[in-house]
């Protein structure tokens, strides 16, 4: 595992639009597709927005078919669109978070998360707050960059 730079950040709460997903974390793309379709049907402008994957469960202790996550979007500007199922408004809490940048294919994210929880937090001498979800911010997508050039920020809320 390459030496990763773990940062301590204080975040503001983020208001998001989200679609819930239950099942393997690597299938969260289905929920992102649903969210994109929903936004497109309503002509919601998404330029300047951030795609965020939110994860609630530990895949080492929860059966893959029961893993809970949300595919979310932080819009660059307010929207007047009426929020209807399957989309919900959701607020991601602010406060202290540890963050590490993962570079490369999404297939490497699970290994990056394992390193982050086992070794990365030790660098900060801090404990995770398991009452709040961890999340990923996708700085680019496979539509914009080659697999090896993908950049994903991983965030763990801190106790």
C-alpha angles and dihedrals in degrees: 000000000000118000105267128201110234115202132197112222136175109218132197116232111271124219109216143178109227146179118208121233130193118192139044112001091227088064094060086106087080090062091046088053090051090049093048092049091049093049092045093052088055095043092238111172110237102175109128092020126131124229112221131186114204120201127195107175140058107242089209092062105027123067110253092239090058101046111130123215142147131224105216143178128207103207119221089225139018118276129206093208116131109246111231133168133313085032121067136182110247134178120214109209122246129218134089117350136170113228134192129178118233116201119196141032122351088241087074094056096089091055090046091052091049090052091045094054096040104038109003097064090049088063088061095039089228137128126230121245102230091188088077127054126253116231147191127224112205108216091187137000138228086259089062105033143028116262093255090052097053114123122202127175114215118206130193119187111231130224 
